[in-house]
Amino acid sequence: MSKYPRDEFDKIPETSSRQGVHRERLIPSRTGGLALIITVGVLALVLGLAAYFVIPRLGIGQDAGAPPPAAESPAATESTGAEPTETEPAEVSPSATPTPSASPSPTPSPTPTATVDRAQPVVVLNGSGVGGLGASISARIAGDGWTTAQVANWAGTPLQSSVIFYNGADQLPNAEALAQLLGIPSLMDSAEFSMVTVVAGPGFH
């Protein structure tokens, strides 16, 4: 028998299935506390895993200190649409100096040249000492369209070779044409002869 006085908890009906109710309040259940600790640990582990794997993927907390990018103006946006083309600067030699353009020189007007005039009469003189040579030369030039004004012997200083005399630039073309026809290379400008004069000297053939 207990030495303590009986109280309301000692009066338990015989048919009641509840026993030791008063002891449940006095002795805490160890199983319930252990389950609570395990539950809290599991929740902490789940939260830690979520913070380690999920939060970096969501980008939370990243670039917190970086300032937000400045909004681009419409003009800048349009300018970035086309790529700028670069022009290379022209290379300038330091020693290069501008060359003055040469002024065109005046073209001289062509001077009228005298032409061969076979209508002008020709004098034929024989200074070779061979008889009949003057008449032979007259016939030869007549075949080329020339007119003979006189056929005679040479009365001047004896010549060493054949020569054709002419008077001025107007008669020069006729003298050159006769020199080519007769094969006489020597020409002489002389005012003593009024017409082109062919003088056959030694060795003429």
DAKAKA-V574384 format. One record per residue. D_LAST is the distance of its C-alpha to the last C-alpha in Angstrom with 1 decimal. Layout:
# DAKAKA-V574384
D_LAST  D_LAST
This chain:
# DAKAKA-V574384
193.1  190.9  192.4  190.4  191.9  190.7  188.2  186.5  184.1  187.0  188.1  185.7  186.8  187.2  184.9  182.0  178.9  177.8  178.9  178.1  176.5  177.7  176.0  172.6  172.6  173.6  171.2  167.5  165.6  163.0  161.1  160.2  158.8  156.7  155.2  154.4  152.6  150.6  149.7  148.5  146.5  144.8  144.0  142.6  140.4  139.1  138.3  136.5  134.4  133.6  132.6  130.4  128.5  128.8  128.4  124.9  123.6  124.8  123.0  126.2  126.1  122.4  120.1  123.2  121.8  118.3  117.8  116.9  113.2  112.1  111.4  107.7  106.8  105.2  102.0  101.8  102.5  99.7  97.2  97.9  97.0  93.2  91.5  89.7  86.0  84.6  81.3  79.6  78.7  75.0  74.0  72.8  71.0  72.6  69.3  67.6  66.8  65.6  61.9  61.1  59.0  55.7  55.3  52.3  49.6  48.6  45.4  43.0  42.2  38.6  36.8  35.2  31.4  29.2  27.3  24.1  25.0  22.6  25.2  24.3  22.2  18.8  17.9  14.4  14.2  11.9  12.5  10.0  12.5  10.4  12.7  12.2  8.9  11.3  13.0  10.1  9.5  13.4  13.8  11.6  13.8  16.8  16.7  17.3  20.2  19.1  20.6  18.9  21.5  19.9  16.9  17.4  16.3  16.6  20.2  20.7  20.5  17.6  15.2  14.1  11.2  10.1  13.2  15.0  18.6  21.4  25.2  27.5  27.7  27.9  24.2  23.0  22.8  20.5  18.2  18.1  17.5  14.5  13.1  13.7  12.2  8.8  8.9  10.1  13.3  14.9  17.4  20.1  23.3  24.5  27.4  26.1  23.9  25.8  22.9  19.8  17.2  13.5  12.4  8.9  9.6  8.9  6.3  3.8  0.0
